[in-house]
Amino acid sequence: MSTTTDQLWLPGHRCAALIAPAIDRVFRAAMSAGTDAGAELRQRYGGPAAIGFLVDLRTRLAAPGGTVDAAGFAAVTRYQEPASCQRMLDKQVAYGMVVRHPDGALRATERGGAFLTELYALHAAVTATIWGGEPAARLARLVDLTGRLLAEARADGQQQPSPSAFGALAPPYEPEGTPAGVLLLNRLEVLRHHRADAHAAAWAAAGHTARSIVGLPPGPQRLAIEQETDRRAAGPYQALDPDQRVTLLADLAALPG
């Protein structure tokens, strides 16, 4: 029996559930390749203690004058111990990579910005290597579709929890001439934070904390939270028609990683 578009149609919550692991797989593979290739770059700027959170916050701090406020930083690092995060930031400030304003907002210094410029170039080279064998049309479609999702997610911002990791890191900084691989990598990261916010809202509504949800075993309560996460994360997928939802899933599945 032939498969029709109607049979392939994915409702928003189901699309969110299927897309999430596909995004994670592709994103993690690309970032792992970037970590392997970036050892010399990291050491040249002072190593892990100096780089700290710059890689995680790059989509905003790479922008001229870009900042991440204290609430947004707390959302991005919600599963980490706050005091440890602040100690790490202290080291970045001492290395001259980050400025921490009195209200807790973070901004890259000139040196931090130079690192991020080189990081974007590194990610361009890495993604060209791992995705360079893919049809250009596939990458172009993925860039277009993820751009639509981000635009819809930003327009639907009232559905996000406060503080919001997505709100802290979106829109990703995309200077003119940014290669398709970097556009896709950074858009996937910001979309991951959109889902992370939906997950945080779901477990908070169920009475959990960042600490307790990590230890929650599989079972009915965990399943209910995951289903509520899918529902809360579904909004951006309304921007895609049925064919585009299937295409997005298929194109992500086709990428190596």
SULNOR-V186165 format. One record per backbone hydrogen bond with DSSP energy under -1.0 kcal/mol. NH is the residue of the N-H (numbers start at 0). CO is the residue of the C=O. If there is no record, write none. Layout:
NH CO
NH CO
//
This chain:
7 3
14 10
15 11
16 12
17 13
18 14
19 15
22 18
23 19
24 20
25 21
26 22
27 23
28 24
29 25
30 26
31 27
32 28
33 29
34 30
35 31
36 32
37 33
41 37
42 38
43 39
44 40
45 42
46 41
50 46
51 47
53 50
56 52
59 56
60 56
61 57
62 59
65 62
67 105
72 68
73 69
74 70
75 71
76 72
77 74
79 76
84 80
85 81
86 82
87 83
88 84
89 85
90 86
91 87
92 88
93 89
94 90
95 92
96 91
98 106
100 104
103 100
105 67
106 98
108 96
112 108
113 109
114 110
115 111
116 112
117 113
118 114
119 115
120 116
121 117
122 118
123 119
124 120
125 121
126 122
127 123
128 124
129 125
130 126
133 130
138 134
139 135
140 136
141 137
142 138
143 139
144 140
145 141
146 142
147 143
148 144
149 145
150 146
151 147
152 148
153 149
154 150
155 151
156 153
158 155
159 156
167 163
168 164
169 165
172 58
177 174
182 178
183 179
184 180
185 181
186 182
187 183
188 184
189 185
190 186
191 187
192 188
193 189
194 190
195 191
196 192
197 193
198 194
199 195
200 196
201 197
202 198
203 199
204 200
205 201
206 203
207 202
212 208
222 218
223 219
224 220
225 221
226 222
227 223
228 224
229 225
230 226
231 227
232 228
236 233
237 234
238 235
239 236
244 240
245 241
246 242
247 243
248 244
249 245
250 246
251 247
252 248
253 249
//
